[in-house]
Amino acid sequence: MGNMLRIVVAEARRELLRARAYWLEVLADQALFTLGFLLLSGLFYVVAEGDYGDRARLASLVGFVIWRVADGCILRTVDSLSDDAQAGTLEQIWLSGVPPHLVLLARSVAILLYHGVRGLLLVAVIMLLLQIAPVVPPAVVGGTIAAGFLVFLLTQAGAFGAAFVLAGLHLAYKNVSALSLAVSTALLFLTGALAPLEGAPILTAVSRALPLTVGIELSRQLAAGEVAWTQLWRQPDFYWLLVNTAIYALLGWLVMGWGQHLARRDGSLADY
């Protein structure tokens, strides 16, 4: 546990130093996603002929931010391995006395903290600009936030499972940046992150097998007050979220191990 905490702190410091060094890029990226949501919100308002109120905007915002955090985590997880490979430090992770999986797990925690904070800032700015008011009664805000945080963590854990799959492929094939971008983009449209997938039964069934869909739906229900936080444990979707997360986490762990074995066998950790 002590090693884990030290590595998390070191990786978090690395992310902060990187953000400080490229602060203009970070600000531009944050502004881009803020503007992107505002434009999409305006488009939905036009398409819905004005029938796009606070609840609908809040539902879209919840899905968009959960996807945005997952998108940042997936891309950064793979890019961090690419950066290590280019800098010649990737091999050192496997030569150190700390298990590589522990290093990557600690790095994932640091990446989630970083993008989670950016996600909160995105929520605050958009709610202020669009004047979206919370709909959860003040008396249950605390419990709802706690339940929402739990659902958020489970959802992001599933996304990290997908990130580890891509990271394992990166170890084996050296460059999967195009695939990572394709996966993160597909998650935006196939999980109903912007709007619920209604009227497409086959697509809905497929989307429920993806790592973000169920978590987004539960988060929307909690944010809209449709499901009380005390009733979360009674929701079948909550248990499907647990199963879905466990499947992706296990798959990511296995593919990462396979990629590590292949790279070590071929002696290609130091090559890019």
N, C-alpha and C positions, 0 to 999 in steps of 0.2 A: 504493500500500500504506500509506503514511503517513497519507493522508486517511482511508482505511478504518479504520485502528486508532484514530485520534482520534475518529471518529464512533462507533465501537463503545464506546469508553470513555465518551463523552458520553451515549450512549443507556443504557449500563449504570448510570451515575450517576443518570440520570433514573428508571430503574426502582427503584433503591434508595431514592431520595428519596420516590418515590411510595409504596413499601412502608412506609417509616418514617412517612409522614404518615397512612397508613391501616393502621397496624399491627394494630389490633383486627380489622379486616376480613380481613387476611391470616391471622391466627391462627384466626379463625372458619372461614375457607375451608379451611384446612389440617385443622382438627378435623373439619369436615364430611365431607371425603373419607376421612379415617381412619376415622371412625365408619361411613361408608357401606360401606367395604370389610369392616369387621368384621361388620356386619349381613349383607352378602351372603355372607360366608364361613360365618356361622352358618346361613344359609338353605340353602346348598349342602350343609352337613354333615347337616342334617335330611333334605333330599331324597335324598341319597346313602345315607341310613340308617347314618351313621357311617363310611362308606367314603370319607373325605375327609381323607387324611393330609397329611404335610408336602410331599410332591412335588406333590400336587394344589393345595395352598394356594400353594406357590411358583409354580406355573404360572399360577394366577389373579393372583397379586401382580405377576408380570412383565408380563402383559398389561395389567393395570389401571394400573400406573404409567406404562407407555409411552403408553397412551391419555391418562392424566391430563396428562402433559407436553404432548402434542400438543394436547389440549383447551385448556389454558391458553395455548399459543402461538397457536393459531388465533383464539381469542376476543380475546386481547390485541392481536394484529396489526391486526385490524379496529377494535377499540376505540381504538387509538392514533390512527388516522386520524380517527375520529369526534371524539376529544378535540381534535386539532389543528384540525379544522373549527370546533368550537364556540369554541375559544380564538382563532380567526382567524389561526393560524400555518400552516395547511396550504398556503396559497398561497405562503408564504415559502420552502417547500421547493423549489418549482418555479422560484422567482425567484433562488435562490442559485446560486452558481457550481458547486456540486456536483451531479452527475447524480442525479435523484430515485431512480432504481433503486438507486444506491449507498447512499443514505441509508436506504432501506427494507431493503436487504440487511444493512447494519450494524445496523439496529434489530432485525432478525430474529435476528442472532447474540446481541445483548444479551438479548433476550426468551428465547431458548433457554437461555442461561446461567442466567438468573434462575429459570425454571421447572425447569431441570435440577437445580439445587440443592434446590429444594423437593421434587422427585421423590425425590432421595436421602434427604432427611429423612423423607419418607413411608415409604420402604422400611425405614429403620432403626427407626422407631417401630413399624411393623406387625410386623416380624420379631421385635422385642423382646416385644411384647404377646402374639403368638401362639406365641412360642418356635419359630420356623421356623429350622431349622439348614441351612446351606449343604450342598449335596450334591456339589460339585465337589472332587476331591482337592486338598489343599494344594499338591502339586507342580506343578499346572497352573493354579493360580488366576490368576497374572499374565497368561499367554497368553489365558485365557478372558475375563478382564476387558477386555483390549485388543481381542479379537475382538468381544466384546459391545458395546464402545463404538463400534466401527466400524459394526456393524449398527444400533445406536441412532441414530447420526448420519444414516445413509442413510435410516432410517425417518422420522426427524423432518424431513429435507429434503423427502421426499415430502409430509408433512403441511403443510409451509410452502408447497409448490406449491398445495395446496388453499386455504391461507390467502390466497395472492396472488390466486387466482381470486376469492375473496370480497372482497378489498380492491379489485380492479379493478371489481367490481360496485358496491362502495360508492362509488367515485369517480363512477360513471355514474349511480347511482340514489339516493345519499345515505344510505340507511338499510337495512342488510341484517342487523341484529342478530338478528332472528328466524330468518333463514336460517342465520346462523352457528351459532346455538344448535342448530338442527335438524340441521345437518351434524355437529357435534361429538357430539351425542347419538346419532345414527345410527351413527357410527363405533364407539361403545362396544358396541353390540349386533350390528352386522353384520360386525365384524372378528374376532369370537371373542376379544375382549379379556378377558372374564371366564372363558370356558370354550371349548375347541375346538368348532367347528361340525361335529358328527358326525351322520350320519344324515339330512343334508339336502344332497344332491349339487348341486342347483341353487343353493341359497344359498351353498354353499361355493365354487362356481365364480364367482359374482358377487362374493363377498367378496375373492377373490384379485386382483380388479381395483382394490380400494380401496387407499389409501396405507399403511395400517398392518398389514394382515393378515400378509403374508409376513415382515415384520420381527419381528412378535410371535412367530410360530411359530419362526423361527430363534433368537430370544433365549431362548425356552423350552427349545429343544433344547440350547443352550449351557449354560444355567443348570442343567439336569438332568443334564448330562454325557452326553447321548445323542449329541452331535456334538462331537468334539474340535476345539479351535480350529485345529489344524494341518490339519484336514479341511474347514474352512469353504469353501475355494476350490474344493472338489470337489462342493459341493452345488448342484444345479440351481436351488434356490430362491434362492441367493445372487445368481445372475446375473439371475433374474427380479426380484429386489429392485432391482438396478442399473437394469434397464430401466424398472420401475415408477416408480422415483424420478425418472429422467430425463424420463419422459413427463409426470408431474405438475409437475416443475420448469419444463419448457418451456411447458406449458399455463398455469401461473400467470404466467410471464413475459409471455406473449402477451396474456392477458386483462388483466393490469396495464397493459401498454402501450396496449391498446385503451381501457381506462377513462380513462387519463391523456389520451389524444388526444381523447376525447369531452368530458372536463371542460374541457380547455384550449380546444377549439373553441367550446364554449358559454359559456366564461367563468364556470364555476360552481365553481371551486376555492375561492372565498372565500364561497360560499353554503352554508348548511346546511339 
